[in-house]
Amino acid sequence: MVLIGGGHANVQVLKKLCMNNIKGLHTILISEYFEATYSGMTPGYIHEDFSKEEISIDLQRLCFNAGATFIKDKVIKLDTNHQELQLQNSPPVNYDLLSINTGSISDAKKIHIKNSSKCFFVKPISSLIKNLNQIDQIIRNKEKKITIIGGGVASYELAFSLKRRYESHLEITILGKKILKEKNLNKKTKNDLKKIAKNLNIKEHTGEVISISEKYLTLNSGDKIDCDLTLVSTGASIESWLLESNLSKNEKGFIRVNNNLLSINNKNIFVTGDACSLENKPKPKSGVMAVRQGEILKENIFLKLIGKNLIKFKPQKNWLYLIGTYKNYALLNYFFLSFHNRWCWKLKVWIDKNFINNFRFTNNLQMNKRSFELENFKNTKMYCQGCGSKVSKNTLINYLKKTSDNIYLKDSSIVNNKSLQILQTIDHIKLFSSLNPFDFGKISYLHSQNDILAAGGEVKSLSVSLGMPFSENSVEKFYLEYFMEGIKFEADKNHCVISSGHSYQSQEPGITLTLNGEIESNVSKNSAKVGDLIYLSKPLGTGYLLAAYYNNSKLLSGSDFEKILNNLKKGSHFTVKSARNSGSQTMTDISGFGLSSHLIDICLSSNLSSELILSSDILINLNIELLKKFQSTGFKNNQRSSREYIQISENHPLKNILFDPQTNGPMLITINEQNQKKFENYFSNKTDIKPILIGRFIDKLEKAIYVNE
């Protein structure tokens, strides 16, 4: 099952999976963002009543708790004939069941937007949040004129939020072909909205925009309106890949669905939220509608999986509006009722927080799940532990046809090497729960490559063994292709040949890589000299941070996980080149045994000690509380094996980082003091980061490592 978009409906499907284990079902969520923004709280975020974390649903963490795979990417094509999705930056994904909940985009097809204009789209709402810092830079502390195109209630709430955010620095005009024409708004509410806008010096203008330039908007009447910045909050449209699909659409271009929320012409595709139009019962686009549809979607998906009759979605004829206005005030509209008061704001906050708190998992480690089993799921009692655990031959050959000429599965390969000496290393890494297997393939290669680079070599060939979850058909194909394509993505950069491979099914999926390399420079662990400087190529912390994240720590957000993942996907090839060009002959990679163990190896081999000065620059995440509270499973073993070689204060705040296991950790590099500037300049001129200086080597003393306060 593939879910496209982390909208208000799809997240409810994932929440249900957090409480139910369905054997035989593999779920994938594809979204452009690590976090989903709850639209109901967005105005409150703009006028700084809520933090970004308070209005966001952490999709990676939601997938982890749901037992799903998260792929951060953008869909660019839907092929219903082959049940395949093409993605912008990842291999294609096949689906058996599909749920589309991508929301909408602002419809500006009839407006010519010049490149010089400062124009931002309100939809999708995640895009607006992402661009808010840029909007701040344009407006902050300067008198600016801003126009919001679109005369609906959303434009008014946005205008009120911006007024509060920027106070007197903003002149706002709401411009639309029609003003407040929503059928569900009663007359008193409309009058109150106009009155509040007038009190805040927000102007209203009726007209149709045909072009947007740097300094003004042009209307179809020929009139021009001065404007420094434009926000487009017009009617909704859907993304091009959906428009180009063969899913049946209504006259406005939205996907037609029946009362079960299934596509009219494709009964294994659910569509909800702004992207869909209910057959014979079209309703205005709103977050409320998406939430209500999600309550039906989460039931219908599972009813369809077990072959039972689906339930019908019955749209509301009217729904509650709660519109933020002044500080701690909101306007309530429901049928003929209309109130503007503080209690309306309290009610809005209570409703919004009640919804988004459904997707918080803070320190909730033992979620009791009910177990179900799909009818066609083969629950084999005894899995083969020998050669019969291989993936299917068809899956393997179909992949090989795309990537090589070895479709007859030759027993071995010939690899030519110019050197009689060959470097060789082997590594195995278990798949991180919920992580995109394509990214994991990249990380596995980079992690293994470090050993060859640290020994002065370049990778020339590799052998791979893939452990994949017990599965068949499209799920087996997904893991095989995503693991391999991730490995190839990085290996191709080094012109590395994939010479042989093996595959098997396992309860613990993972990748084993054997890398072969040729020696390019003389590097050893016993060449360090007194006075040599000790550098790290990037920060540390993947071990305890992943432990914290997968323990649902409230100290880590979705954006924090993105930072961890970016660190994991950062290779060391350029780092090593910089060090070699600067005369370094001693380096090692920091991996599962942690910083202390690898540095001790160099100290003992070179008959030296080291003196370290540790600062927060050494950490991926600067929150020291995380380092104190969480430990990876390998931490204690690392500490036991290294502590007798280290002198460090028991109260040192960074003590634990010495023993933290690293996946694709940094390179530890020694540089002669005379080459310090050369190394730092070469490194910094080619990248946006600087190498981290952590200490130097000194004459041998009783301990191998001395850490200063």
C-alpha positions in Angstrom: 0.0 0.0 0.0 1.4 3.4 -1.0 0.2 6.7 0.5 1.1 9.8 -1.5 1.1 12.9 0.7 1.1 13.5 4.4 -2.3 15.2 4.3 -5.0 15.3 7.0 -6.5 12.0 5.7 -3.4 9.8 5.1 -2.0 10.6 8.5 -5.1 9.0 10.1 -4.4 5.8 8.1 -0.9 5.7 9.5 -2.2 6.4 13.0 -4.5 3.4 12.7 -1.4 1.3 11.7 0.3 2.4 14.9 -2.4 0.5 16.7 -2.8 -2.5 14.3 -0.3 -4.9 12.9 -1.4 -6.3 9.6 0.7 -9.2 8.5 1.2 -9.3 4.8 0.9 -5.6 4.4 3.9 -3.3 3.5 3.1 0.4 3.7 5.0 3.2 2.1 4.4 7.0 2.6 5.8 9.4 -0.1 5.9 13.0 0.8 8.1 16.0 -0.2 8.5 17.1 3.4 9.6 15.3 6.6 6.8 17.2 8.4 3.2 17.8 7.6 1.8 21.2 8.5 -1.7 21.2 10.1 -3.5 24.0 8.2 -5.8 24.8 11.1 -2.9 26.0 13.2 -0.9 27.8 10.5 -2.4 31.3 11.1 -1.5 30.8 14.8 2.1 29.9 13.8 2.3 33.0 11.5 1.3 35.3 14.4 3.7 33.4 16.7 1.2 31.8 19.1 2.5 28.4 18.2 6.0 27.0 17.4 6.7 25.1 14.2 6.8 21.8 16.2 3.4 22.5 17.7 1.8 22.7 14.2 3.7 19.9 12.6 3.2 16.1 12.3 6.6 14.3 12.2 6.0 12.0 9.2 9.2 9.9 9.6 8.4 9.2 13.3 4.7 8.5 12.4 5.9 5.9 9.9 8.3 4.4 12.4 5.5 3.9 14.9 3.2 2.6 12.1 5.8 0.1 10.8 5.8 1.9 7.5 8.6 3.1 5.1 9.0 6.8 4.6 10.3 8.2 1.3 11.0 11.9 1.1 10.4 12.6 -2.6 8.1 14.1 -5.1 5.8 12.0 -7.4 6.2 13.1 -11.1 4.1 10.4 -12.9 1.3 8.0 -12.1 1.1 5.0 -14.4 -2.1 3.1 -13.5 -1.7 0.5 -16.3 1.5 -0.8 -14.6 0.5 0.4 -11.1 3.8 2.3 -10.9 4.8 5.7 -9.5 7.8 7.6 -10.9 9.6 9.8 -8.4 11.9 12.8 -8.9 15.0 11.5 -7.1 14.3 7.8 -6.3 13.6 4.7 -8.3 10.0 3.9 -9.3 7.6 2.4 -6.7 4.9 -0.2 -7.6 1.6 -0.3 -5.6 -1.2 -2.7 -5.1 -3.4 -0.2 -3.3 -2.9 3.6 -3.5 -4.2 6.5 -1.4 -3.7 10.0 -2.8 -3.9 12.9 -0.2 -1.6 15.5 -1.7 -3.7 18.6 -1.0 -3.9 21.3 -3.6 -1.9 24.1 -5.1 -3.0 27.7 -5.6 -4.5 28.1 -9.1 -2.6 30.8 -10.9 -2.8 29.5 -14.5 -4.5 32.7 -15.8 -1.9 35.0 -14.1 1.3 35.9 -15.8 3.9 36.0 -13.0 7.2 37.8 -13.9 10.4 36.4 -12.6 11.3 39.7 -10.9 8.1 39.6 -8.8 8.2 38.7 -5.1 5.3 36.2 -5.3 4.5 33.3 -3.0 1.8 30.7 -3.1 -0.3 30.0 0.0 -1.0 26.4 -1.2 0.4 23.9 -0.4 0.6 25.2 3.1 3.9 23.5 3.8 5.4 25.6 1.0 4.2 28.8 2.7 5.7 27.8 6.0 9.0 27.0 4.2 9.0 30.5 2.6 8.1 32.4 5.7 11.7 33.3 6.6 12.2 34.7 3.1 9.0 36.7 3.5 10.3 38.0 6.8 13.5 39.3 5.1 11.4 41.2 2.6 9.0 42.8 5.2 10.7 43.0 8.6 11.2 46.6 9.8 10.3 48.1 6.5 7.1 49.8 5.3 5.8 47.3 2.6 2.7 46.9 0.6 1.4 43.3 0.3 -1.5 42.0 -1.7 -3.3 38.8 -1.0 -5.0 37.5 -4.2 -8.2 35.6 -3.3 -11.2 37.0 -1.6 -12.2 34.0 0.6 -12.2 33.6 4.3 -8.7 32.1 4.2 -7.3 35.3 2.8 -8.9 37.3 5.7 -7.4 35.0 8.3 -4.0 35.2 6.6 -4.3 39.0 6.5 -5.1 39.1 10.2 -2.1 36.9 11.0 0.3 38.9 8.9 -0.9 42.2 10.6 -0.1 40.7 14.0 3.3 39.4 12.9 4.5 42.6 11.3 2.4 45.2 13.1 2.7 48.7 11.6 5.2 47.7 8.9 2.6 46.3 6.5 -0.1 47.7 4.3 -2.4 44.8 3.2 -4.9 44.6 0.4 -7.2 41.6 -0.1 -8.0 41.4 -3.8 -10.4 38.9 -5.4 -13.0 38.5 -8.2 -15.5 37.9 -5.4 -15.3 38.8 -1.7 -16.4 36.3 1.0 -18.7 34.3 -1.2 -18.5 31.1 0.8 -22.1 29.8 1.2 -21.6 28.5 4.7 -20.7 32.0 6.1 -23.7 33.8 7.5 -24.3 37.5 7.0 -23.2 38.6 10.5 -19.9 36.7 10.1 -19.2 38.4 6.8 -20.0 41.8 8.2 -17.8 41.1 11.2 -14.9 40.0 9.0 -15.1 43.2 7.0 -15.3 45.3 10.2 -12.3 43.6 11.7 -10.4 44.1 8.4 -11.3 47.8 8.4 -10.2 48.2 12.1 -6.8 46.7 11.1 -6.5 49.0 8.0 -6.8 46.1 5.7 -8.1 47.2 2.3 -10.5 45.2 0.1 -10.5 45.4 -3.7 -12.6 43.6 -6.3 -11.0 42.6 -9.5 -9.2 39.9 -11.5 -5.4 39.9 -11.6 -3.8 39.1 -15.0 -0.1 39.8 -14.3 2.2 40.2 -11.3 5.5 42.3 -11.7 8.1 43.5 -9.2 6.2 46.7 -8.1 2.6 46.3 -9.1 -0.3 44.0 -10.1 -2.3 44.5 -13.3 -6.0 43.8 -13.4 -8.1 42.8 -16.4 -9.7 46.3 -16.2 -6.3 47.8 -16.9 -5.9 49.2 -13.4 -2.6 48.8 -11.6 -2.1 48.2 -7.9 1.2 49.0 -6.2 2.6 46.0 -4.4 6.0 44.9 -2.9 5.0 41.4 -2.2 2.1 39.1 -3.4 0.6 36.1 -1.7 -1.6 33.9 -4.1 -4.5 32.4 -2.1 -6.8 31.8 -5.1 -8.9 28.7 -5.8 -7.4 25.3 -5.6 -5.8 23.2 -8.4 -4.0 19.9 -8.5 -0.4 19.0 -9.4 0.6 18.3 -13.0 1.3 14.6 -12.5 -2.3 14.1 -11.3 -3.7 16.3 -14.1 -1.8 14.2 -16.6 -3.0 10.8 -15.1 -5.8 8.9 -16.6 -7.9 9.2 -13.4 -11.3 10.5 -14.2 -11.7 14.2 -13.5 -14.6 16.7 -13.2 -14.8 19.9 -15.3 -12.6 21.8 -12.8 -9.8 19.2 -13.1 -10.3 17.4 -9.7 -10.2 13.6 -9.4 -13.8 12.2 -9.3 -14.4 9.8 -6.5 -17.5 7.8 -5.4 -19.0 7.9 -1.9 -16.4 5.3 -0.8 -13.6 7.8 -1.7 -12.5 5.5 -4.5 -11.6 6.8 -8.0 -14.5 6.5 -10.4 -12.4 4.6 -13.0 -9.8 2.9 -10.8 -11.0 0.9 -7.8 -7.7 0.4 -6.1 -7.0 4.2 -5.8 -8.4 6.3 -3.0 -8.3 10.0 -3.4 -9.1 12.4 -0.5 -8.8 16.1 0.5 -8.5 19.0 -1.9 -7.4 16.7 -4.8 -10.8 15.0 -5.0 -14.3 15.9 -6.0 -17.2 13.7 -4.6 -19.4 12.6 -7.4 -22.7 14.4 -7.4 -21.9 16.1 -4.1 -19.1 18.6 -4.8 -18.0 20.6 -1.7 -15.7 23.5 -1.1 -12.1 22.6 -0.3 -11.2 22.7 3.4 -9.1 21.1 6.0 -12.2 20.2 7.9 -13.4 18.1 4.9 -10.0 16.4 4.6 -10.1 15.4 8.3 -13.7 14.0 8.0 -12.7 12.1 4.9 -9.7 10.7 6.8 -12.1 9.1 9.4 -13.8 7.2 6.5 -10.6 6.5 4.6 -8.8 4.8 7.4 -11.7 2.4 7.8 -12.3 1.8 4.1 -8.6 1.0 3.3 -8.7 -1.8 5.9 -12.1 -3.0 4.9 -10.9 -3.2 1.3 -7.7 -5.1 2.4 -9.8 -7.8 4.0 -12.5 -7.9 1.3 -15.4 -6.4 3.2 -18.0 -3.9 2.1 -16.9 -0.3 2.3 -18.6 2.5 4.2 -19.9 5.7 2.6 -18.7 9.2 3.2 -21.5 11.6 3.9 -20.3 15.1 3.6 -21.6 17.7 6.1 -23.9 20.4 4.7 -22.3 22.9 7.0 -19.4 23.0 9.3 -17.9 25.0 12.1 -15.6 28.0 11.2 -13.2 29.3 13.8 -11.2 32.2 12.4 -8.3 33.8 14.4 -8.6 37.6 14.4 -6.9 39.6 17.2 -4.7 38.3 19.9 -6.6 35.5 21.8 -9.7 36.3 19.8 -11.5 34.2 17.2 -14.7 34.5 15.2 -17.1 31.5 15.3 -19.5 30.8 12.5 -22.0 27.8 12.5 -25.2 27.9 10.5 -26.9 31.1 11.7 -24.7 31.5 14.8 -21.8 34.0 14.9 -19.7 35.0 17.8 -16.5 37.0 18.2 -14.9 36.4 21.6 -12.0 35.1 23.7 -13.8 31.8 24.3 -14.0 31.2 20.6 -10.2 31.3 20.5 -9.9 28.9 23.4 -12.3 26.5 21.6 -10.2 26.8 18.4 -7.0 26.0 20.2 -8.6 23.1 22.1 -9.9 21.5 18.9 -6.7 22.0 16.9 -4.4 20.7 19.7 -6.8 17.8 20.3 -6.3 16.7 16.6 -2.6 17.2 16.3 -1.9 15.5 19.7 -3.2 12.3 18.1 0.1 12.1 16.3 2.5 12.7 19.2 4.4 9.7 20.4 6.5 11.2 23.2 8.3 8.4 25.1 5.5 6.0 24.1 7.7 2.9 23.6 5.3 0.0 24.2 2.3 0.5 21.8 -0.1 -2.4 22.1 -1.0 -3.4 18.6 -3.8 -5.8 17.5 -2.6 -8.3 14.9 -4.5 -9.1 11.7 -3.5 -11.2 8.8 -4.4 -10.7 5.1 -6.1 -13.7 3.5 -3.5 -14.2 0.8 -0.5 -13.8 3.3 1.5 -17.0 3.5 2.4 -17.2 7.2 5.2 -19.8 6.8 5.8 -21.4 10.2 9.5 -22.3 9.5 11.5 -20.0 7.3 14.4 -21.7 5.5 17.7 -20.7 7.1 19.9 -22.1 4.3 20.2 -21.3 0.5 16.4 -21.6 0.1 16.0 -18.2 1.8 17.1 -16.4 -1.4 14.8 -14.0 -3.1 12.9 -15.2 -6.1 14.9 -15.8 -9.3 12.4 -13.7 -11.4 12.8 -10.7 -9.1 16.6 -11.0 -9.4 16.7 -11.4 -13.2 14.2 -8.6 -13.8 16.5 -6.2 -11.9 19.7 -7.5 -13.5 18.2 -7.0 -17.0 18.0 -3.2 -16.2 21.5 -2.9 -14.8 23.9 -5.5 -16.4 24.4 -8.2 -18.9 24.7 -10.9 -16.2 21.1 -12.2 -16.7 22.3 -15.8 -16.7 23.6 -15.4 -13.2 27.3 -16.3 -13.8 28.9 -17.9 -10.7 31.7 -15.3 -10.5 33.2 -12.2 -12.2 36.7 -11.3 -13.4 37.9 -7.9 -12.1 41.2 -6.5 -13.5 43.4 -4.6 -11.1 46.6 -2.8 -11.9 48.1 -3.5 -8.5 49.2 -6.8 -7.0 48.1 -5.4 -3.6 44.4 -5.2 -3.0 42.7 -3.5 -0.1 39.6 -5.3 1.1 37.0 -4.6 3.8 33.6 -5.9 4.8 30.7 -4.2 6.6 27.2 -5.1 7.6 24.5 -2.7 8.6 20.9 -3.5 9.6 18.2 -1.4 8.0 17.0 1.5 10.3 13.2 1.2 10.9 11.1 3.3 8.5 14.1 4.6 6.6 13.9 4.8 2.8 15.9 1.8 1.6 17.3 3.9 -1.3 18.9 6.2 1.2 20.0 3.2 3.3 21.8 1.8 0.2 23.7 5.1 -0.1 24.6 5.2 3.6 25.8 1.5 3.5 28.2 2.2 0.6 29.6 5.4 2.1 30.0 3.7 5.5 32.0 0.8 3.9 34.0 3.1 1.6 35.5 4.9 4.6 37.6 1.9 5.4 39.2 1.8 2.0 39.8 5.6 1.9 41.3 5.6 5.4 43.8 3.0 4.3 45.0 5.2 1.4 42.9 3.5 -1.3 40.2 4.0 -3.9 37.3 1.6 -4.2 37.4 -0.4 -7.5 34.9 -3.2 -7.0 32.4 -4.6 -4.5 30.3 -7.6 -3.7 27.0 -7.2 -2.0 24.7 -9.4 0.1 21.2 -8.2 0.6 19.1 -9.3 3.5 15.5 -8.5 2.7 12.3 -8.8 4.7 10.2 -12.0 4.1 8.0 -10.9 1.2 7.2 -11.6 -2.4 6.2 -9.9 -5.6 6.1 -6.0 -5.5 7.5 -5.8 -2.0 10.5 -8.0 -2.7 11.1 -6.0 -5.9 10.9 -2.7 -4.0 13.6 -3.7 -1.5 15.9 -5.3 -4.0 15.7 -2.3 -6.4 15.9 0.4 -3.7 18.9 -1.2 -1.8 20.8 -1.8 -5.1 20.0 1.6 -6.7 21.2 3.4 -3.5 24.4 1.4 -3.6 24.9 2.1 -7.3 24.1 5.8 -6.9 27.3 6.2 -4.8 29.4 3.5 -6.3 29.0 5.0 -9.8 30.6 8.2 -8.6 33.8 6.2 -8.0 33.5 4.1 -11.2 33.2 1.1 -8.8 32.2 -2.2 -10.4 29.6 -4.4 -8.7 31.2 -7.7 -9.3 29.0 -10.2 -7.4 26.1 -10.5 -5.1 23.9 -12.6 -2.9 20.4 -12.2 -1.6 18.4 -13.7 1.2 15.2 -13.1 3.2 15.5 -12.3 6.9 13.7 -11.0 9.9 16.4 -8.3 10.2 16.9 -6.7 6.7 20.3 -5.2 6.0 23.2 -4.8 3.6 26.6 -6.6 3.7 29.3 -5.0 1.5 32.7 -6.4 0.6 34.7 -3.6 -1.0 38.0 -4.0 -2.9 40.3 -1.1 -3.5 43.7 -0.2 -4.9 46.3 1.7 -2.9 46.7 5.3 -4.0 48.8 6.7 -1.2 50.9 5.5 1.8 48.7 5.8 4.8 49.0 4.0 8.1 47.9 4.3 11.8 51.5 4.4 13.1 52.7 7.6 11.3 51.4 10.3 13.6 54.0 12.7 15.0 54.1 14.9 18.1 52.4 18.2 17.3 50.2 16.8 14.5 46.7 18.3 14.7 43.6 16.1 15.0 40.6 16.9 12.8 37.1 15.4 12.2 35.6 15.9 8.8 32.0 16.3 10.2 30.2 16.2 13.5 29.5 13.1 15.6 26.3 11.7 17.2 24.4 9.4 14.9 24.3 6.6 17.5 22.6 8.4 20.5 20.5 10.7 18.2 18.9 7.7 16.4 18.4 6.0 19.7 16.6 9.2 21.0 14.5 9.6 17.8 13.4 5.9 17.7 12.5 6.2 21.4 10.1 9.0 20.5 12.0 11.7 22.4 10.3 15.0 22.5 13.7 16.6 22.3 14.0 15.7 18.6 11.7 16.9 15.8 11.3 16.0 12.1 13.7 18.7 11.1 16.3 17.3 13.5 15.9 13.9 11.9 16.5 15.5 8.5 19.8 16.9 9.8 20.8 13.5 11.1 19.9 11.9 7.7 21.9 14.6 5.8 24.9 13.8 7.9 24.5 10.1 7.3 24.4 10.6 3.5 27.5 12.8 3.5 30.5 11.0 2.1 34.2 11.3 2.9 35.8 11.1 -0.6 36.5 14.8 -0.8 37.7 15.0 2.8 40.3 12.3 2.1 41.4 14.1 -1.0 41.9 17.3 0.9 43.9 15.5 3.6 46.1 13.7 1.1 46.8 16.9 -0.8 47.8 18.4 2.6 50.4 15.7 3.3 48.3 13.6 5.8 49.6 10.1 6.2 47.5 9.0 9.2 43.7 8.8 9.2 40.9 6.5 10.3 37.2 6.5 10.0 35.0 6.8 13.1 32.5 3.9 13.0 30.8 1.5 15.4 33.5 1.5 18.1 33.3 5.3 18.5 35.8 8.2 18.6 37.8 7.1 21.6 38.5 3.5 20.3 39.7 4.7 16.9 41.9 7.5 18.3 43.4 5.1 20.8 44.4 2.8 17.9 46.4 5.6 16.4 48.0 6.6 19.7 49.1 3.1 20.5 50.3 2.4 17.0 52.3 5.6 16.8 53.5 5.4 20.5 52.0 8.8 21.3 49.2 10.3 23.5 46.7 12.9 22.4 45.3 16.0 24.0 41.7 16.9 23.1 39.6 20.0 23.6 35.9 19.1 23.0 33.3 21.7 22.3 29.7 21.6 21.1 31.0 22.0 17.5 31.7 18.3 17.6 27.9 17.4 17.8 25.3 17.1 15.0 22.7 18.3 17.5 23.7 20.9 20.1 21.2 19.8 22.7 23.5 18.3 25.4 20.4 16.8 27.2 20.1 14.3 24.4 23.7 13.2 24.8 23.1 12.7 28.6 19.8 10.9 28.3 20.2 8.5 25.4 22.7 5.8 24.4 23.0 3.5 21.5 23.2 -0.2 22.2 26.9 -0.3 21.5 27.7 2.5 23.9 28.5 0.5 27.0 30.8 -2.0 25.2 32.7 0.9 23.7 33.0 2.5 27.1 34.3 -0.7 28.8 36.9 -1.3 26.1 38.3 2.3 26.1 37.8 4.0 29.4 41.1 2.8 31.0 43.0 4.7 28.2 41.2 8.0 28.8 41.6 10.8 31.4 38.5 12.9 31.4 36.5 14.6 34.2 33.4 12.7 35.2 31.5 16.0 34.9 32.6 16.8 31.4 29.3 17.5 29.5 30.6 15.8 26.3 32.1 12.7 27.9 29.6 10.3 26.3 30.4 11.4 22.7 33.8 9.6 23.0 32.0 6.2 23.1 29.0 6.8 20.8 28.9 4.3 17.9 28.8 6.0 14.5 27.2 5.0 11.2 29.1 6.5 8.3 30.9 8.6 10.8 33.5 11.3 10.1 37.1 10.7 9.1 39.7 11.3 11.8 42.6 13.1 10.1 46.1 14.1 11.3 47.6 17.2 9.8 51.1 18.6 10.3 50.9 22.0 12.0 52.7 23.6 9.0 50.0 22.4 6.7 47.1 23.6 8.8 46.1 26.6 6.7 46.6 24.7 3.5 44.2 22.0 4.7 41.6 24.3 6.1 41.5 26.6 3.1 41.4 23.7 0.6 38.6 22.1 2.6 36.5 25.2 3.1 36.9 26.6 -0.4 35.3 23.4 -1.8 32.5 22.9 0.7 30.2 24.9 2.9 31.6 23.4 6.1 34.9 23.5 8.0 36.9 20.6 9.3 36.6 20.3 13.1 39.9 20.7 15.0 39.6 18.6 18.2 43.2 18.4 19.5 46.8 17.4 18.9 49.3 14.5 19.5 51.7 14.8 22.4 54.6 12.7 23.8 53.5 9.3 25.2 52.1 9.5 28.7 50.3 7.0 30.9 47.0 7.5 29.1 46.3 7.6 25.4 43.7 10.4 25.5 43.6 13.5 27.8 40.5 15.6 27.5 40.9 19.2 28.8 38.1 21.0 30.6 
